[in-house]
Amino acid sequence: MYAIVTKYLGPTNRRGARIKAYAGDDPSQSVTIGYSNDVNVGLDAHFRAVRAFIEKRDSYGDTLDGSWIPGQIKGGYCWVRNDGQNPKHETPKPGESPRGPGTFPGDRDMDPKSPEVTERYFKLLNADGTSPQISFHWEIPNGKPGDWLPPIQGDLVLCENAYHVMTIRQLLSWPEWASVLIEVEVGTETITDGEKTGVRRARPLRLVEQWNDTNLRLFAADCAERVLHVYEQENPNDDRPRKAIEAARDFALGKIGMDALVTAARGARAAGADAEVAATVAAGAVALAAGDAARIDAWDAARDAARNATRAVDATRADAWSVERCWQELRLRHSLGIWKDIP
């Protein structure tokens, strides 16, 4: 099970308001419950739909109980299960269901009915503290917060007159990732266009130590693995993408060297080129995601694997992109130990 999606359905002339819950990888598996403002409020109502869906699937022998974590998507929520399964980062064998968001490792727990909503902001930097886009220098915290930067004067204007920071959700769409991630404390005045945030006051708060090669490579491998079945359904005898994902994990865990990683990446990229020549866009994107997971620079591997994974599912179903991006956001939060700003 990849995820459970819940969406609010407004009232019609014949039916009252409802909430529909369905499997993220198969919308035909669904449950719809009634919605009443007297009984249900916001996220509570969506969670009731999740429970109803779980009870239905349990009747078919599926075991879906556990701690479910919500992430907001257009028109509803995407729920993933945090139950600590499959902690060894193992790629499933051909024919097995790919490991979904309900099985990434971890011991954190969160009541999905009352998540915290305090927004947190971050900044990507090069190792010397400069921004990848411009040469402006930020202090990299070393055990304690840095000094406040001079306040921006005049009107805040994105890309012109502001300190630029990002939420974790915005980070996934950021064009250039880098080797350092810091958390940033900001003032009360902010502007955003959805893709980035501009602030008047900012100071470096802490170095995000979990933003490291191992975590980023494992995140990249997880992103590619989630869509691997798309490629293998069309190319059951081609294991090049699978081998690249396995190599990415093995390299992250110190089991193989750089030469083996590069060889596996080349094989997956060749598979992607073959698929695109055959006009199978989704399969080609999967193979490219697998090749990306085995790239030399971990932050580039994570960024590009996530993007090609969403491109792969976007070709299969209209709402698949938002569900996949929601899973990636929650998976990255888990890697970085950041849960408080889940909406």
Backbone hydrogen bonds in HBPLUS format (Angstrom, degrees):
<---DONOR---> <-ACCEPTOR-->    atom                        ^
c    i                          cat <-CA-CA->   ^        H-A-AA   ^      H-
h    n   atom  resd res      DA  || num        DHA   H-A  angle D-A-AA Bond
n    s   type  num  typ     dist DA aas  dist angle  dist       angle   num
A0024-GLY N   A0003-ALA O   2.66 MM  21  4.74 168.2  1.67 141.5 137.9     1
A0004-ILE N   A0079-TRP O   3.06 MM  75  5.11 164.3  2.09 145.1 150.2     2
A0079-TRP N   A0004-ILE O   2.74 MM  75  5.11 167.5  1.75 156.6 160.9     3
A0005-VAL N   A0022-TYR O   2.85 MM  17  5.38 169.2  1.86 165.4 165.6     4
A0022-TYR N   A0005-VAL O   2.87 MM  17  5.38 153.9  1.94 149.6 158.4     5
A0006-THR N   A0077-TYR O   2.89 MM  71  5.30 163.9  1.92 151.2 156.3     6
A0077-TYR N   A0006-THR O   2.91 MM  71  5.30 154.5  1.98 147.4 155.8     7
A0007-LYS N   A0020-LYS O   2.90 MM  13  5.38 152.7  1.98 148.6 157.5     8
A0020-LYS N   A0007-LYS O   2.91 MM  13  5.38 160.2  1.95 159.2 158.4     9
A0009-LEU N   A0018-ARG O   2.72 MM   9  5.03 176.1  1.72 151.5 150.1    10
A0018-ARG N   A0009-LEU O   2.88 MM   9  5.03 165.3  1.90 150.0 155.0    11
A0012-THR N   A0015-ARG O   2.77 MM   3  5.13 166.0  1.79 153.1 158.1    12
A0035-TYR N   A0017-ALA O   2.90 MM  18  5.26 146.1  2.02 143.7 133.9    13
A0019-ILE N   A0033-ILE O   2.92 MM  14  5.50 155.7  1.98 153.0 159.7    14
A0033-ILE N   A0019-ILE O   2.97 MM  14  5.50 164.8  1.99 151.7 153.5    15
A0021-ALA N   A0031-VAL O   2.73 MM  10  5.25 171.1  1.73 167.3 170.3    16
A0031-VAL N   A0021-ALA O   2.77 MM  10  5.25 147.8  1.87 153.2 162.8    17
A0023-ALA N   A0029-GLN O   3.02 MM   6  5.69 149.4  2.11 155.0 164.1    18
A0026-ASP N   A0023-ALA O   3.10 MM   3  5.08 153.2  2.18 102.1 110.4    19
A0029-GLN N   A0026-ASP O   2.99 MM   3  5.92 167.5  2.01 130.8 134.0    20
A0039-VAL N   A0036-SER O   3.05 MM   3  5.45 143.3  2.19 108.7 118.3    21
A0040-ASN N   A0036-SER O   2.72 MM   4  5.63 170.9  1.73 173.5 175.9    22
A0044-ASP N   A0041-VAL O   3.00 MM   3  5.54 138.4  2.18 153.9 144.0    23
A0045-ALA N   A0042-GLY O   3.10 MM   3  5.67 125.8  2.41 111.2 122.3    24
A0046-HIS N   A0042-GLY O   3.43 MM   4  6.86 155.4  2.49 144.9 151.6    25
A0047-PHE N   A0043-LEU O   2.90 MM   4  6.15 152.8  1.98 151.1 158.9    26
A0048-ARG N   A0044-ASP O   3.00 MM   4  6.33 145.1  2.12 145.4 154.7    27
A0049-ALA N   A0045-ALA O   3.21 MM   4  6.57 147.4  2.32 142.8 150.8    28
A0050-VAL N   A0046-HIS O   3.04 MM   4  6.44 147.6  2.15 142.8 151.9    29
A0051-ARG N   A0047-PHE O   2.95 MM   4  6.28 159.0  1.99 150.7 155.3    30
A0052-ALA N   A0048-ARG O   2.97 MM   4  6.23 154.4  2.04 144.5 151.5    31
A0053-PHE N   A0049-ALA O   2.92 MM   4  6.16 154.1  1.99 146.9 153.7    32
A0054-ILE N   A0050-VAL O   2.91 MM   4  6.19 159.2  1.95 152.9 158.7    33
A0055-GLU N   A0051-ARG O   2.95 MM   4  6.18 161.0  1.98 150.8 155.4    34
A0056-LYS N   A0052-ALA O   3.09 MM   4  6.33 152.5  2.17 142.7 149.6    35
A0057-ARG N   A0053-PHE O   2.95 MM   4  6.26 165.1  1.97 154.5 158.2    36
A0058-ASP N   A0054-ILE O   2.78 MM   4  5.96 153.2  1.85 151.9 160.1    37
A0059-SER N   A0055-GLU O   3.27 MM   4  6.47 140.7  2.44 135.8 144.3    38
A0059-SER N   A0056-LYS O   3.10 MM   3  5.29 129.0  2.37  98.6 111.6    39
A0060-TYR N   A0057-ARG O   2.92 MM   3  5.22 147.3  2.03 106.0 116.2    40
A0062-ASP N   A0057-ARG O   3.15 MM   5  5.45 151.2  2.24 146.5 138.0    41
A0061-GLY N   A0058-ASP O   2.98 MM   3  5.04 160.6  2.02 106.2 111.6    42
A0082-ASN N   A0067-SER O   2.75 MM  15  5.45 167.6  1.77 171.2 173.4    43
A0069-ILE N   A0080-VAL O   2.71 MM  11  5.32 167.2  1.73 158.0 161.0    44
A0080-VAL N   A0069-ILE O   2.98 MM  11  5.32 159.4  2.02 145.7 149.2    45
A0071-GLY N   A0078-CYS O   2.81 MM   7  5.19 138.9  1.97 142.2 155.7    46
A0078-CYS N   A0071-GLY O   2.75 MM   7  5.19 165.3  1.77 158.9 164.1    47
A0073-ILE N   A0076-GLY O   3.06 MM   3  5.46 173.3  2.07 130.0 132.1    48
A0076-GLY N   A0073-ILE O   3.16 MM   3  5.46 171.5  2.17 128.0 126.9    49
A0096-GLU N   A0093-LYS O   2.98 MM   3  5.60 163.7  2.01 141.2 144.5    50
A0103-THR N   A0100-GLY O   3.08 MM   3  5.81 162.8  2.11 123.9 126.3    51
A0114-SER N   A0111-ASP O   3.12 MM   3  5.82 165.7  2.14 122.1 126.1    52
A0184-VAL N   A0121-TYR O   2.87 MM  63  5.44 170.9  1.88 135.4 137.6    53
A0122-PHE N   A0166-MET O   2.72 MM  44  5.25 146.8  1.83 144.4 155.8    54
A0166-MET N   A0122-PHE O   2.95 MM  44  5.25 143.8  2.08 140.8 150.4    55
A0123-LYS N   A0182-ILE O   2.89 MM  59  5.38 147.0  2.00 152.2 159.5    56
A0182-ILE N   A0123-LYS O   3.00 MM  59  5.38 164.8  2.02 151.6 156.0    57
A0125-LEU N   A0180-VAL O   2.84 MM  55  5.02 164.9  1.86 143.5 146.4    58
A0180-VAL N   A0125-LEU O   3.05 MM  55  5.02 145.5  2.18 165.6 160.5    59
A0126-ASN N   A0130-THR O   2.78 MM   4  5.39 171.4  1.79 165.3 168.1    60
A0129-GLY N   A0126-ASN O   2.95 MM   3  5.34 164.8  1.97 119.0 122.1    61
A0138-TRP N   A0129-GLY O   2.78 MM   9  5.11 170.9  1.79 142.2 145.1    62
A0131-SER N   A0136-PHE O   3.14 MM   5  5.92 142.6  2.29 151.4 161.7    63
A0146-GLY N   A0204-PRO O   2.80 MM  58  5.07 159.5  1.84 143.4 150.5    64
A0149-LEU N   A0202-ALA O   2.85 MM  53  5.81 176.4  1.85 171.9 170.6    65
A0152-ILE N   A0200-ARG O   3.07 MM  48  4.93 161.3  2.10 133.8 139.8    66
A0157-VAL N   A0161-ASN O   3.11 MM   4  4.86 159.9  2.16 116.3 122.6    67
A0160-GLU N   A0157-VAL O   3.09 MM   3  5.40 158.5  2.14 128.3 130.5    68
A0161-ASN N   A0157-VAL O   2.74 MM   4  4.86 166.1  1.76 143.6 148.2    69
A0163-TYR N   A0199-VAL O   3.07 MM  36  5.25 176.7  2.08 154.7 153.6    70
A0199-VAL N   A0163-TYR O   2.88 MM  36  5.25 150.5  1.97 142.2 152.0    71
A0165-VAL N   A0197-THR O   2.92 MM  32  5.39 163.1  1.95 155.1 160.7    72
A0197-THR N   A0165-VAL O   3.13 MM  32  5.39 156.3  2.19 163.0 156.2    73
A0171-LEU N   A0167-THR O   2.90 MM   4  6.12 145.0  2.02 144.7 155.2    74
A0173-SER N   A0170-GLN O   3.07 MM   3  5.54 143.3  2.21 110.2 119.9    75
A0174-TRP N   A0171-LEU O   2.95 MM   3  4.93 157.0  2.00 105.5 113.1    76
A0208-VAL N   A0181-LEU O   2.92 MM  27  5.60 164.3  1.94 154.0 156.5    77
A0183-GLU N   A0206-ARG O   2.82 MM  23  5.31 160.3  1.86 156.7 162.9    78
A0205-LEU N   A0183-GLU O   2.76 MM  22  5.38 161.0  1.79 154.7 153.8    79
A0206-ARG N   A0183-GLU O   3.36 MM  23  5.31 153.8  2.43 129.6 133.3    80
A0185-GLU N   A0203-ARG O   2.95 MM  18  5.39 158.7  1.99 169.4 166.4    81
A0203-ARG N   A0185-GLU O   2.93 MM  18  5.39 143.8  2.06 151.1 159.0    82
A0187-GLY N   A0201-ARG O   3.07 MM  14  4.95 145.8  2.19 128.1 126.1    83
A0200-ARG N   A0189-GLU O   3.37 MM  11  6.06 151.9  2.46 159.6 159.9    84
A0191-ILE N   A0198-GLY O   2.81 MM   7  5.12 149.9  1.90 148.3 154.9    85
A0198-GLY N   A0191-ILE O   2.73 MM   7  5.12 164.2  1.75 150.9 156.6    86
A0193-ASP N   A0196-LYS O   3.37 MM   3  6.09 150.3  2.46 155.2 163.4    87
A0211-TRP N   A0208-VAL O   3.09 MM   3  5.73 162.7  2.12 115.9 121.4    88
A0212-ASN N   A0210-GLN O   2.94 MM   2  5.49 123.1  2.27 108.6  92.1    89
A0216-LEU N   A0212-ASN O   3.00 MM   4  6.10 167.8  2.01 163.5 167.6    90
A0217-ARG N   A0213-ASP O   2.94 MM   4  5.98 158.6  1.99 150.0 155.7    91
A0218-LEU N   A0214-THR O   3.02 MM   4  6.22 161.1  2.06 151.7 157.1    92
A0219-PHE N   A0215-ASN O   2.90 MM   4  6.06 149.9  2.00 143.3 152.1    93
A0220-ALA N   A0216-LEU O   2.93 MM   4  6.14 157.7  1.98 145.2 150.9    94
A0221-ALA N   A0217-ARG O   2.92 MM   4  6.18 159.8  1.97 149.0 154.3    95
A0222-ASP N   A0218-LEU O   2.96 MM   4  6.13 155.3  2.02 143.4 150.1    96
A0223-CYS N   A0219-PHE O   2.97 MM   4  6.24 157.7  2.02 152.2 157.7    97
A0224-ALA N   A0220-ALA O   3.08 MM   4  6.35 165.2  2.10 152.9 156.1    98
A0225-GLU N   A0221-ALA O   2.84 MM   4  5.94 157.6  1.89 148.9 156.1    99
A0226-ARG N   A0222-ASP O   3.07 MM   4  6.20 151.0  2.16 147.5 152.9   100
A0227-VAL N   A0224-ALA O   3.24 MM   3  5.72 146.2  2.36 108.9 117.4   101
A0228-LEU N   A0225-GLU O   3.11 MM   3  4.91 160.4  2.15 102.4 108.6   102
A0230-VAL N   A0227-VAL O   3.02 MM   3  5.62 144.5  2.15 115.3 124.3   103
A0231-TYR N   A0228-LEU O   3.06 MM   3  5.49 123.8  2.39 108.4 120.8   104
A0232-GLU N   A0228-LEU O   3.07 MM   4  6.39 168.0  2.09 156.6 160.0   105
A0233-GLN N   A0229-HIS O   2.94 MM   4  5.87 141.1  2.09 142.2 149.2   106
A0234-GLU N   A0231-TYR O   3.09 MM   3  5.49 130.4  2.35 105.2 117.3   107
A0235-ASN N   A0231-TYR O   2.82 MM   4  5.94 140.2  1.98 146.2 159.2   108
A0238-ASP N   A0235-ASN O   3.16 MM   3  5.54 170.5  2.17 120.6 122.0   109
A0243-LYS N   A0239-ASP O   2.90 MM   4  6.09 159.3  1.94 154.9 160.5   110
A0244-ALA N   A0240-ARG O   3.05 MM   4  6.29 148.5  2.16 146.2 154.6   111
A0245-ILE N   A0241-PRO O   3.05 MM   4  6.39 156.2  2.11 152.4 158.0   112
A0246-GLU N   A0242-ARG O   2.98 MM   4  6.26 163.9  2.00 152.7 157.3   113
A0247-ALA N   A0243-LYS O   2.84 MM   4  6.00 151.9  1.91 141.7 150.1   114
A0248-ALA N   A0244-ALA O   2.88 MM   4  6.11 152.4  1.95 145.7 152.9   115
A0249-ARG N   A0245-ILE O   3.10 MM   4  6.42 160.5  2.14 151.1 155.1   116
A0250-ASP N   A0246-GLU O   2.87 MM   4  6.09 164.9  1.89 150.5 155.5   117
A0251-PHE N   A0247-ALA O   2.81 MM   4  5.92 159.2  1.85 151.7 156.8   118
A0252-ALA N   A0248-ALA O   3.02 MM   4  6.16 157.9  2.07 142.0 148.4   119
A0253-LEU N   A0249-ARG O   2.97 MM   4  6.21 145.8  2.09 148.9 158.1   120
A0255-LYS N   A0250-ASP O   2.70 MM   5  4.90 160.9  1.74 157.0 151.8   121
A0254-GLY N   A0251-PHE O   3.06 MM   3  4.99 163.8  2.08 104.7 108.8   122
A0261-LEU N   A0257-GLY O   3.26 MM   4  6.54 153.4  2.34 145.1 152.9   123
A0262-VAL N   A0258-MET O   2.91 MM   4  6.14 166.0  1.93 161.0 163.1   124
A0263-THR N   A0259-ASP O   3.04 MM   4  6.22 160.5  2.08 148.4 153.8   125
A0264-ALA N   A0260-ALA O   3.10 MM   4  6.25 161.4  2.14 145.4 149.7   126
A0265-ALA N   A0261-LEU O   2.98 MM   4  6.23 156.2  2.03 150.6 157.7   127
A0266-ARG N   A0262-VAL O   3.01 MM   4  6.23 158.8  2.05 151.4 156.2   128
A0267-GLY N   A0263-THR O   3.15 MM   4  6.42 154.1  2.22 145.0 151.7   129
A0268-ALA N   A0264-ALA O   3.11 MM   4  6.42 157.5  2.17 150.1 155.0   130
A0269-ARG N   A0265-ALA O   2.99 MM   4  6.24 159.3  2.03 151.9 157.8   131
A0270-ALA N   A0266-ARG O   2.97 MM   4  6.14 154.0  2.04 146.7 153.7   132
A0271-ALA N   A0267-GLY O   3.02 MM   4  6.28 148.9  2.12 141.8 150.4   133
A0272-GLY N   A0268-ALA O   2.92 MM   4  6.23 149.1  2.01 144.5 153.1   134
A0273-ALA N   A0269-ARG O   2.94 MM   4  6.25 154.5  2.00 147.9 154.2   135
A0274-ASP N   A0270-ALA O   2.96 MM   4  6.22 157.8  2.01 147.2 153.1   136
A0275-ALA N   A0271-ALA O   2.98 MM   4  6.20 155.9  2.04 146.6 152.9   137
A0276-GLU N   A0272-GLY O   2.97 MM   4  6.20 155.0  2.04 148.6 155.1   138
A0277-VAL N   A0273-ALA O   3.01 MM   4  6.21 150.6  2.10 146.9 154.5   139
A0278-ALA N   A0274-ASP O   3.11 MM   4  6.36 143.2  2.25 138.1 148.0   140
A0280-THR N   A0275-ALA O   3.01 MM   5  5.43 172.2  2.01 154.6 152.4   141
A0279-ALA N   A0276-GLU O   3.02 MM   3  4.81 156.3  2.08  99.4 104.5   142
A0284-GLY N   A0280-THR O   2.95 MM   4  6.12 159.8  1.99 155.0 161.5   143
A0285-ALA N   A0281-VAL O   2.95 MM   4  6.19 154.1  2.02 150.9 157.6   144
A0286-VAL N   A0282-ALA O   3.03 MM   4  6.35 149.8  2.13 147.4 155.8   145
A0287-ALA N   A0283-ALA O   3.04 MM   4  6.36 165.0  2.07 154.4 157.0   146
A0288-LEU N   A0284-GLY O   2.98 MM   4  6.20 156.6  2.04 146.6 153.5   147
A0289-ALA N   A0285-ALA O   2.87 MM   4  6.05 150.2  1.95 142.5 150.9   148
A0290-ALA N   A0286-VAL O   2.93 MM   4  6.28 153.3  2.00 151.5 158.8   149
A0291-GLY N   A0287-ALA O   2.92 MM   4  6.23 156.0  1.98 146.3 153.2   150
A0292-ASP N   A0288-LEU O   2.73 MM   4  5.98 150.5  1.81 147.3 156.3   151
A0293-ALA N   A0289-ALA O   2.96 MM   4  6.21 150.1  2.05 144.8 152.0   152
A0294-ALA N   A0291-GLY O   3.12 MM   3  5.33 141.7  2.28 100.8 111.5   153
A0295-ARG N   A0292-ASP O   2.94 MM   3  5.17 156.1  1.99 121.8 119.3   154
A0301-ALA N   A0297-ASP O   2.94 MM   4  6.16 154.6  2.01 152.7 161.0   155
A0302-ALA N   A0298-ALA O   2.96 MM   4  6.22 160.0  2.00 152.4 156.2   156
A0303-ARG N   A0299-TRP O   3.07 MM   4  6.18 168.6  2.09 145.2 148.6   157
A0304-ASP N   A0300-ASP O   2.99 MM   4  6.00 173.4  2.00 152.9 154.6   158
A0305-ALA N   A0301-ALA O   2.99 MM   4  5.85 156.1  2.05 144.2 151.5   159
A0306-ALA N   A0302-ALA O   3.16 MM   4  6.15 160.8  2.20 143.6 148.6   160
A0307-ARG N   A0303-ARG O   3.16 MM   4  6.42 156.8  2.22 144.9 151.4   161
A0308-ASN N   A0304-ASP O   2.94 MM   4  6.07 166.0  1.96 151.3 154.7   162
A0309-ALA N   A0305-ALA O   2.98 MM   4  6.00 145.2  2.10 141.0 150.6   163
A0310-THR N   A0306-ALA O   3.12 MM   4  6.39 157.1  2.18 146.1 151.0   164
A0311-ARG N   A0307-ARG O   3.00 MM   4  6.23 148.6  2.10 141.3 150.7   165
A0312-ALA N   A0308-ASN O   2.95 MM   4  6.11 142.8  2.09 138.1 147.2   166
A0313-VAL N   A0309-ALA O   3.21 MM   4  6.59 161.2  2.25 151.3 153.8   167
A0314-ASP N   A0310-THR O   2.95 MM   4  5.94 145.7  2.07 142.7 152.7   168
A0316-THR N   A0313-VAL O   2.90 MM   3  5.15 160.7  1.94 110.6 116.9   169
A0320-ALA N   A0317-ARG O   3.21 MM   3  5.26 158.4  2.26 106.1 112.5   170
A0323-VAL N   A0319-ASP O   3.40 MM   4  6.65 160.0  2.44 148.9 154.4   171
A0324-GLU N   A0320-ALA O   2.91 MM   4  6.05 164.3  1.93 154.4 158.7   172
A0325-ARG N   A0321-TRP O   2.88 MM   4  6.08 164.0  1.91 154.3 159.0   173
A0326-CYS N   A0322-SER O   2.96 MM   4  6.01 149.3  2.06 138.2 146.7   174
A0327-TRP N   A0323-VAL O   2.99 MM   4  6.31 156.3  2.05 147.0 153.0   175
A0328-GLN N   A0324-GLU O   2.91 MM   4  6.23 162.6  1.94 152.1 156.8   176
A0329-GLU N   A0325-ARG O   2.93 MM   4  6.13 155.2  1.99 146.1 152.6   177
A0330-LEU N   A0326-CYS O   3.06 MM   4  6.34 165.7  2.08 153.7 156.3   178
A0331-ARG N   A0327-TRP O   2.81 MM   4  6.00 156.9  1.86 154.6 162.1   179
A0332-LEU N   A0328-GLN O   2.86 MM   4  6.01 157.6  1.91 148.6 154.2   180
A0333-ARG N   A0329-GLU O   2.92 MM   4  6.16 157.7  1.97 147.9 154.5   181
A0334-HIS N   A0330-LEU O   2.98 MM   4  6.18 154.4  2.05 141.9 148.7   182
A0335-SER N   A0331-ARG O   3.04 MM   4  6.36 157.1  2.09 145.5 151.1   183
A0336-LEU N   A0332-LEU O   3.00 MM   4  6.25 150.2  2.09 149.1 157.1   184
A0337-GLY N   A0333-ARG O   2.83 MM   4  5.86 111.2  2.32 142.2 159.3   185
A0338-ILE N   A0333-ARG O   2.86 MM   5  4.79 165.5  1.88 140.5 142.1   186
A0337-GLY N   A0334-HIS O   3.20 MM   3  5.07 154.0  2.27  98.8 106.7   187
A0342-ILE N   A0339-TRP O   3.13 MM   3  5.87 151.2  2.22 134.7 131.7   188
